[in-house]
Amino acid sequence: MRTHIQVLAAVGLTVAALTGARAAERESAEVPLTRGKHRLVFLNGDKMHGALIGMEPGGGLRWWHPHAQETITFRLGTVGSVALAEQPPVTAVDGGLSRLELTNGDELLGQILAMDAGKVLLRTRYAGELTLKTAMVAAVFPEAERGARIYSGPTSRDEWTVNVPNNSKSKGRFQNQAFVMAGHGVTIGRDLKLPNTATISFDLSWRQRPQLHLYLYTDDIRRSDANGYSLRIENDEFSFYRHTRRRGSVFLGQIALPDFNGKYRAKLALSAEREKRIFVLRVDDKEVKRWTDEGDAPGNGRGLMFLSATLHEMRISNIRVFEGGGKVDPSFFAGKADTGDLIRFVNGDRVTGTFRGIRKDRIELASAYGRFNVPLERVLVVRMQESTRHLARKNETDVRAHFRSGGRVTMALDSLNTTEIAGHSECFGRATFQLDAFKLLEFNLYVPRDGEEEFGIW
């Protein structure tokens, strides 16, 4: 194991003299320490606990460490991420809460004050009022609280319970905001307190024919023989089971998807209505199977667990859990908008046309059938036409900040201190955000992490 001196030398630090102005800086470092420790992860995989102080004007990241007598400045080019201490989420504003999905994958929560074909005015509690270019918006979800998000990640290995059997060929590592699993019996679990209606979605990548079991409503996030349900993915076959400790496993049905052969990635979602015992599987935006369990309920578990059943590596990322059944997480089920802007309503209806704007809690769309002017509360999602979207350019200094309440924002970093982070983006110009709104900051986004090249097509 490396010593602290070896770690610091490996990442290229400078140590500032703790006198005069630096003494005051040391005092400011005590502020985040009263709230808990932060964790710094370098590009080479080394880790260090302590407290984030801020960013030097020349690009260095200032850090307080309990074993150092002086403030440490790290070259920003060596930093992978900073996990921030636990805080209550900074999310909503007074009034309706909407969610904007941007073309670069970012998500922002706030109240839409106005929106037209040119710009969006979004009121937030974490950054005041933001003005975004409509061309940078991929989709709008007017009622973000409909189908409350329970979890979005992973952002840290510590969020999950990882169990790796004592086998040299087994692995369960966290890398680049994803879990990589390989080996029979490797599990990744978490007690998410799943509600009776929920949707679990995630991205799955694999090298050779996936062999993954997903356990939901399990009462033991370490074992496969617990009470609950499981979806077993075996090559191109998807099977569903009910499990009880006393009676074992009961097979509830299966479907084969030949299109899975030759693929190396997919987006999967499983919606559950536990009281009705109805489970719906969606693969790459399409509903492919619906199961109904007519037997007795298998306990009262609320956990979620992934289990590897192969020696070949699989990558699990973008895990999202929403409260609600088939209509939850509309970003997953909204479909594409290739021939025009698309509105999907809460009753399942949809219409395509030209988006005109949002004002005073109403949305307007011009279509071949006439103009629609309807209350936002009736709209599930507005998805913008693919051809009208613009993608923000990447900057070397980009940082990706993950909100505690879900979602993220990417911006070129301007400044950083114990309370605020400021940056600029083609999406919204220049803005200053409350640091407490975030749980994770990612740096050097476009620099491969150690070992990342081995993922190839992943």
C-alpha positions as CSV (number, residue, x, y, z in Angstrom):
1,M,0.0,0.0,0.0
2,R,1.3,3.4,-0.9
3,T,2.3,5.9,1.8
4,H,0.8,9.3,1.8
5,I,4.1,10.7,0.7
6,Q,4.2,8.3,-2.3
7,V,0.6,9.2,-3.2
8,L,1.3,12.9,-3.1
9,A,4.5,12.6,-5.1
10,A,2.6,10.5,-7.8
11,V,0.0,13.2,-8.4
12,G,2.4,16.1,-8.4
13,L,1.5,18.4,-5.5
14,T,2.9,21.7,-4.2
15,V,2.9,22.6,-0.5
16,A,2.1,26.2,0.4
17,A,3.7,27.8,3.4
18,L,1.1,28.1,6.2
19,T,1.7,31.8,7.1
20,G,-0.2,35.1,6.6
21,A,-2.9,34.6,4.1
22,R,-2.4,30.8,4.1
23,A,-3.3,30.7,7.8
24,A,-6.6,32.3,7.0
25,E,-7.1,29.8,4.2
26,R,-6.5,27.0,6.7
27,E,-9.2,28.4,8.9
28,S,-11.6,28.4,6.0
29,A,-10.9,24.7,5.4
30,E,-12.4,24.0,8.8
31,V,-15.9,24.9,7.4
32,P,-16.5,21.7,5.3
33,L,-14.9,19.6,8.0
34,T,-17.7,20.4,10.4
35,R,-20.1,18.7,7.8
36,G,-18.1,15.6,7.2
37,K,-15.1,14.4,5.1
38,H,-14.8,14.7,1.4
39,R,-13.0,12.1,-0.8
40,L,-10.5,12.9,-3.5
41,V,-9.9,10.3,-6.3
42,F,-7.0,10.8,-8.7
43,L,-6.9,9.7,-12.3
44,N,-4.5,6.9,-11.4
45,G,-6.9,5.5,-8.9
46,D,-5.3,6.8,-5.7
47,K,-7.7,8.1,-3.0
48,M,-7.4,10.6,-0.2
49,H,-9.9,11.8,2.5
50,G,-10.0,15.4,3.7
51,A,-11.7,18.6,2.7
52,L,-12.0,20.5,-0.5
53,I,-11.0,24.2,0.0
54,G,-11.1,25.5,-3.6
55,M,-9.3,26.0,-6.8
56,E,-6.2,28.1,-7.4
57,P,-6.5,30.7,-10.1
58,G,-3.8,28.9,-12.0
59,G,-5.7,25.6,-12.0
60,G,-4.6,23.9,-8.8
61,L,-7.0,22.1,-6.5
62,R,-6.5,23.1,-2.8
63,W,-7.1,20.4,-0.3
64,W,-6.9,20.0,3.5
65,H,-5.7,16.7,4.9
66,P,-5.7,15.8,8.6
67,H,-2.2,14.4,8.5
68,A,-0.7,17.5,6.8
69,Q,0.4,20.6,8.6
70,E,0.0,22.7,5.5
71,T,-2.6,23.2,2.8
72,I,-1.9,21.0,-0.3
73,T,-2.3,22.1,-3.9
74,F,-2.7,19.4,-6.5
75,R,-2.4,19.9,-10.2
76,L,-5.9,19.8,-11.6
77,G,-4.8,17.6,-14.4
78,T,-4.2,14.7,-11.9
79,V,-7.7,14.9,-10.3
80,G,-10.4,12.4,-11.3
81,S,-13.3,13.3,-8.9
82,V,-14.2,14.7,-5.5
83,A,-17.1,13.1,-3.5
84,L,-18.6,15.7,-1.3
85,A,-19.8,15.2,2.3
86,E,-23.5,14.3,2.9
87,Q,-25.9,17.2,2.9
88,P,-29.7,17.5,2.5
89,P,-30.5,17.9,-1.2
90,V,-31.0,21.3,-2.7
91,T,-33.8,20.7,-5.3
92,A,-37.0,22.5,-5.8
93,V,-38.4,26.0,-5.8
94,D,-41.7,27.3,-4.8
95,G,-44.1,26.3,-7.5
96,G,-44.1,23.5,-10.0
97,L,-40.9,21.5,-10.5
98,S,-39.9,20.5,-14.0
99,R,-36.9,18.5,-15.4
100,L,-34.9,19.5,-18.4
101,E,-32.9,16.8,-20.2
102,L,-30.2,18.5,-22.3
103,T,-28.6,17.2,-25.5
104,N,-25.3,16.4,-23.7
105,G,-27.1,14.2,-21.1
106,D,-27.3,16.7,-18.4
107,E,-30.5,17.1,-16.3
108,L,-31.6,20.3,-14.5
109,L,-34.5,20.6,-12.0
110,G,-36.4,23.9,-11.6
111,Q,-39.5,25.9,-12.4
112,I,-40.0,26.8,-16.0
113,L,-41.0,30.5,-16.0
114,A,-41.1,30.7,-19.8
115,M,-40.0,28.8,-22.9
116,D,-40.1,29.3,-26.6
117,A,-38.2,28.2,-29.7
118,G,-35.2,30.3,-28.7
119,K,-34.7,30.1,-24.9
120,V,-35.8,28.7,-21.6
121,L,-36.0,30.6,-18.4
122,L,-35.6,28.2,-15.5
123,R,-35.8,29.3,-11.8
124,T,-33.7,27.1,-9.5
125,R,-32.8,27.1,-5.8
126,Y,-29.2,26.1,-6.5
127,A,-28.3,28.7,-9.1
128,G,-31.0,31.3,-9.2
129,E,-32.5,31.9,-12.7
130,L,-30.8,30.2,-15.6
131,T,-31.4,31.1,-19.3
132,L,-30.8,28.1,-21.5
133,K,-30.9,27.8,-25.3
134,T,-33.9,25.7,-26.4
135,A,-31.7,24.1,-29.1
136,M,-29.7,22.5,-26.3
137,V,-32.8,20.9,-24.7
138,A,-33.6,17.3,-25.7
139,A,-36.7,16.9,-23.6
140,V,-38.9,18.6,-21.0
141,F,-40.7,16.8,-18.2
142,P,-43.2,19.4,-16.9
143,E,-44.1,17.4,-13.7
144,A,-40.8,16.1,-12.4
145,E,-42.5,15.1,-9.1
146,R,-44.8,12.7,-11.1
147,G,-42.9,9.4,-10.5
148,A,-40.4,10.7,-7.9
149,R,-36.8,9.6,-8.5
150,I,-35.6,7.3,-5.7
151,Y,-32.1,6.8,-7.0
152,S,-29.7,7.9,-9.8
153,G,-26.2,6.6,-10.1
154,P,-23.9,5.0,-9.3
155,T,-21.6,7.8,-8.2
156,S,-19.6,5.8,-5.7
157,R,-18.7,2.2,-4.8
158,D,-19.7,3.0,-1.2
159,E,-23.3,3.5,-2.2
160,W,-23.7,-0.2,-2.7
161,T,-22.8,-3.5,-1.0
162,V,-20.3,-5.3,-3.2
163,N,-19.7,-9.0,-2.6
164,V,-16.9,-10.7,-4.5
165,P,-16.3,-14.4,-3.9
166,N,-12.8,-15.5,-3.0
167,N,-11.8,-16.3,-6.5
168,S,-9.0,-14.8,-8.5
169,K,-11.2,-14.6,-11.6
170,S,-14.1,-12.8,-9.9
171,K,-14.3,-9.0,-9.8
172,G,-16.7,-6.3,-8.9
173,R,-15.1,-2.9,-9.4
174,F,-16.4,0.6,-9.6
175,Q,-14.9,2.6,-12.5
176,N,-16.0,5.8,-14.4
177,Q,-19.4,5.9,-12.7
178,A,-20.2,2.3,-13.5
179,F,-19.8,-1.2,-12.0
180,V,-17.8,-3.8,-13.9
181,M,-18.8,-7.4,-12.8
182,A,-17.2,-10.7,-13.8
183,G,-17.3,-14.1,-12.0
184,H,-20.0,-16.4,-10.8
185,G,-21.7,-15.1,-7.6
186,V,-20.4,-11.5,-7.7
187,T,-23.2,-9.3,-6.3
188,I,-23.9,-5.6,-6.1
189,G,-26.8,-4.7,-3.8
190,R,-28.6,-1.9,-2.1
191,D,-31.6,-1.5,0.1
192,L,-33.4,1.2,-1.9
193,K,-36.7,0.9,0.1
194,L,-38.5,0.1,-3.2
195,P,-42.1,1.3,-3.1
196,N,-44.9,-1.0,-4.2
197,T,-44.8,0.5,-7.7
198,A,-41.4,1.2,-9.1
199,T,-39.4,1.2,-12.3
200,I,-35.7,0.2,-12.4
201,S,-33.8,1.1,-15.5
202,F,-30.0,0.7,-16.3
203,D,-27.6,0.4,-19.2
204,L,-25.9,-2.9,-19.7
205,S,-22.8,-3.6,-21.8
206,W,-21.0,-6.9,-22.2
207,R,-18.1,-8.6,-24.0
208,Q,-19.6,-12.0,-24.6
209,R,-23.3,-12.9,-24.2
210,P,-24.6,-11.4,-21.0
211,Q,-25.4,-13.6,-18.0
212,L,-26.9,-11.2,-15.4
213,H,-29.6,-11.7,-12.7
214,L,-31.5,-8.8,-11.4
215,Y,-33.2,-9.3,-8.0
216,L,-35.9,-6.9,-6.8
217,Y,-37.9,-6.6,-3.7
218,T,-35.3,-8.9,-2.1
219,D,-34.9,-9.0,1.7
220,D,-31.2,-9.8,1.5
221,I,-28.9,-7.8,-0.8
222,R,-26.1,-10.4,-0.5
223,R,-27.9,-13.7,-1.3
224,S,-29.7,-15.1,-4.3
225,D,-31.8,-17.5,-2.2
226,A,-33.6,-14.6,-0.4
227,N,-37.3,-13.8,-0.7
228,G,-38.2,-11.7,-3.7
229,Y,-38.3,-11.7,-7.5
230,S,-35.6,-12.0,-10.1
231,L,-35.1,-11.3,-13.8
232,R,-32.5,-13.6,-15.3
233,I,-30.8,-12.5,-18.5
234,E,-29.1,-15.5,-20.2
235,N,-27.7,-14.7,-23.6
236,D,-30.9,-13.7,-25.5
237,E,-33.4,-15.2,-23.1
238,F,-35.2,-13.3,-20.3
239,S,-36.8,-15.4,-17.5
240,F,-38.7,-14.2,-14.5
241,Y,-38.9,-16.0,-11.1
242,R,-40.5,-15.7,-7.7
243,H,-38.3,-16.8,-4.8
244,T,-39.0,-17.8,-1.2
245,R,-36.6,-19.4,1.2
246,R,-39.1,-22.2,2.2
247,R,-40.3,-23.1,-1.3
248,G,-37.4,-22.2,-3.6
249,S,-37.8,-20.6,-7.0
250,V,-41.0,-20.6,-9.1
251,F,-40.7,-20.0,-12.8
252,L,-43.1,-17.3,-14.1
253,G,-42.3,-17.2,-17.8
254,Q,-39.7,-16.5,-20.4
255,I,-39.1,-14.6,-23.7
256,A,-36.3,-14.9,-26.2
257,L,-35.0,-11.8,-28.1
258,P,-33.0,-13.0,-31.1
259,D,-32.0,-9.3,-31.8
260,F,-29.8,-9.5,-28.7
261,N,-27.4,-11.8,-30.6
262,G,-24.6,-9.6,-32.1
263,K,-25.3,-6.7,-29.7
264,Y,-22.9,-5.5,-27.0
265,R,-25.1,-3.0,-25.1
266,A,-28.7,-2.4,-24.3
267,K,-31.0,-0.2,-22.1
268,L,-33.2,-2.2,-19.9
269,A,-36.1,-1.3,-17.6
270,L,-38.4,-3.4,-15.4
271,S,-41.6,-1.8,-14.1
272,A,-43.3,-3.4,-11.1
273,E,-46.7,-3.1,-9.5
274,R,-46.1,-5.2,-6.5
275,E,-49.6,-5.4,-5.0
276,K,-51.0,-6.4,-8.4
277,R,-47.9,-8.6,-9.0
278,I,-47.5,-7.2,-12.5
279,F,-44.0,-6.8,-14.0
280,V,-43.2,-5.2,-17.4
281,L,-39.9,-5.6,-19.2
282,R,-38.7,-3.0,-21.7
283,V,-35.6,-3.3,-23.9
284,D,-34.3,-0.3,-25.8
285,D,-37.6,1.7,-25.6
286,K,-39.8,-1.3,-26.4
287,E,-42.1,-3.3,-24.2
288,V,-41.2,-6.9,-24.8
289,K,-42.8,-8.9,-22.0
290,R,-45.4,-8.6,-19.3
291,W,-45.6,-11.1,-16.4
292,T,-48.3,-11.6,-13.8
293,D,-47.6,-13.6,-10.6
294,E,-50.8,-15.4,-9.3
295,G,-49.0,-16.9,-6.3
296,D,-48.4,-15.7,-2.8
297,A,-46.3,-12.6,-2.2
298,P,-42.6,-13.5,-1.4
299,G,-42.1,-11.4,1.7
300,N,-41.7,-7.7,2.2
301,G,-38.2,-7.0,0.9
302,R,-37.3,-3.6,-0.5
303,G,-33.8,-4.2,-1.9
304,L,-32.2,-4.4,-5.3
305,M,-29.3,-6.6,-6.3
306,F,-27.4,-7.5,-9.4
307,L,-25.7,-10.9,-9.7
308,S,-23.1,-12.0,-12.2
309,A,-23.4,-15.5,-13.7
310,T,-20.5,-15.4,-16.1
311,L,-16.7,-15.1,-16.1
312,H,-16.9,-12.5,-18.8
313,E,-17.1,-8.8,-17.9
314,M,-20.4,-6.9,-17.9
315,R,-20.7,-3.1,-17.2
316,I,-23.7,-1.7,-15.4
317,S,-24.3,2.1,-15.5
318,N,-26.9,4.8,-15.5
319,I,-29.0,3.0,-12.8
320,R,-32.3,4.9,-12.2
321,V,-35.1,3.9,-9.9
322,F,-38.4,5.8,-10.0
323,E,-41.5,5.5,-7.9
324,G,-44.5,4.4,-10.1
325,G,-45.3,1.7,-12.6
326,G,-45.3,1.7,-16.4
327,K,-45.5,5.4,-16.9
328,V,-42.6,6.3,-14.6
329,D,-39.2,7.7,-15.8
330,P,-40.7,9.1,-19.0
331,S,-37.3,9.9,-20.3
332,F,-36.9,6.2,-20.9
333,F,-40.3,5.5,-22.5
334,A,-41.0,8.7,-24.4
335,G,-39.6,7.4,-27.7
336,K,-37.7,9.4,-30.4
337,A,-38.8,12.5,-32.2
338,D,-37.5,12.1,-35.7
339,T,-40.3,13.9,-37.8
340,G,-41.2,16.7,-35.4
341,D,-41.4,17.7,-31.8
342,L,-43.3,15.1,-29.8
343,I,-45.7,15.5,-26.9
344,R,-46.8,12.5,-24.9
345,F,-49.7,13.0,-22.5
346,V,-50.3,11.4,-19.2
347,N,-53.2,9.2,-20.6
348,G,-50.7,7.7,-23.1
349,D,-51.8,9.8,-26.2
350,R,-49.1,11.4,-28.3
351,V,-49.0,14.1,-31.0
352,T,-46.2,15.3,-33.3
353,G,-45.8,18.9,-34.5
354,T,-43.8,22.1,-33.9
355,F,-43.3,23.2,-30.4
356,R,-44.3,26.8,-29.8
357,G,-43.7,27.4,-26.2
358,I,-44.6,27.1,-22.5
359,R,-46.1,30.0,-20.6
360,K,-48.3,30.3,-17.6
361,D,-48.5,26.6,-17.0
362,R,-49.7,25.9,-20.5
363,I,-47.9,24.4,-23.5
364,E,-48.6,25.1,-27.2
365,L,-47.8,22.9,-30.1
366,A,-48.8,23.3,-33.8
367,S,-49.6,20.1,-35.6
368,A,-51.3,18.9,-38.8
369,Y,-54.5,18.6,-36.7
370,G,-54.4,22.2,-35.5
371,R,-52.9,24.0,-32.5
372,F,-52.8,22.4,-29.1
373,N,-52.8,24.6,-26.0
374,V,-53.1,22.4,-22.9
375,P,-52.2,22.6,-19.2
376,L,-48.7,21.3,-18.3
377,E,-50.3,19.0,-15.8
378,R,-51.7,16.9,-18.7
379,V,-48.3,16.5,-20.3
380,L,-45.9,13.7,-19.5
381,V,-43.0,14.8,-21.7
382,V,-42.1,17.1,-24.6
383,R,-39.3,15.6,-26.7
384,M,-37.6,18.0,-29.2
385,Q,-37.0,17.0,-32.8
386,E,-33.6,15.4,-33.4
387,S,-32.7,17.7,-36.3
388,T,-33.2,20.9,-34.4
389,R,-30.9,20.0,-31.5
390,H,-27.4,21.4,-30.9
391,L,-24.7,19.7,-28.8
392,A,-22.5,21.8,-26.6
393,R,-18.8,21.6,-27.5
394,K,-16.4,20.0,-25.1
395,N,-13.9,22.1,-23.2
396,E,-10.6,20.8,-21.6
397,T,-11.6,22.4,-18.3
398,D,-15.1,20.8,-18.2
399,V,-16.3,19.5,-14.9
400,R,-19.4,17.4,-14.4
401,A,-21.3,18.1,-11.2
402,H,-23.9,15.5,-10.0
403,F,-26.9,16.8,-8.0
404,R,-27.8,15.2,-4.7
405,S,-31.4,15.1,-6.0
406,G,-30.5,13.4,-9.3
407,G,-29.3,14.8,-12.6
408,R,-26.1,16.6,-13.4
409,V,-24.6,19.7,-15.1
410,T,-21.5,20.0,-17.2
411,M,-19.6,23.3,-17.4
412,A,-16.1,24.7,-18.0
413,L,-14.8,25.4,-14.6
414,D,-14.1,29.1,-13.7
415,S,-13.8,29.0,-9.9
416,L,-14.4,26.8,-6.9
417,N,-14.5,27.4,-3.1
418,T,-16.1,25.8,0.0
419,T,-19.6,27.1,-0.8
420,E,-19.9,27.8,-4.6
421,I,-18.8,26.5,-8.0
422,A,-18.9,28.7,-11.0
423,G,-18.5,27.9,-14.7
424,H,-19.8,28.5,-18.2
425,S,-21.5,26.5,-20.9
426,E,-22.9,26.9,-24.3
427,C,-26.2,25.6,-22.8
428,F,-26.7,28.4,-20.3
429,G,-23.8,30.9,-20.4
430,R,-22.1,31.7,-17.1
431,A,-23.6,30.6,-13.8
432,T,-22.7,30.1,-10.1
433,F,-24.1,27.1,-8.3
434,Q,-24.3,26.3,-4.6
435,L,-21.8,23.6,-3.9
436,D,-24.1,21.9,-1.3
437,A,-26.4,21.0,-4.2
438,F,-23.9,18.4,-5.5
439,K,-22.7,15.1,-4.2
440,L,-19.9,14.5,-6.8
441,L,-17.6,16.6,-9.0
442,E,-15.9,14.9,-11.9
443,F,-12.7,16.5,-13.5
444,N,-10.7,15.7,-16.6
445,L,-13.8,14.2,-18.2
446,Y,-12.2,13.4,-21.5
447,V,-9.0,11.8,-20.2
448,P,-9.1,8.0,-20.0
449,R,-8.8,6.6,-16.4
450,D,-6.2,3.9,-15.7
451,G,-7.5,0.7,-17.2
452,E,-10.4,2.3,-19.1
453,E,-8.8,1.5,-22.4
454,E,-9.5,-2.2,-21.8
455,F,-13.3,-1.6,-22.2
456,G,-13.0,-1.1,-25.9
457,I,-16.5,-0.9,-27.3
458,W,-17.9,-0.2,-23.9
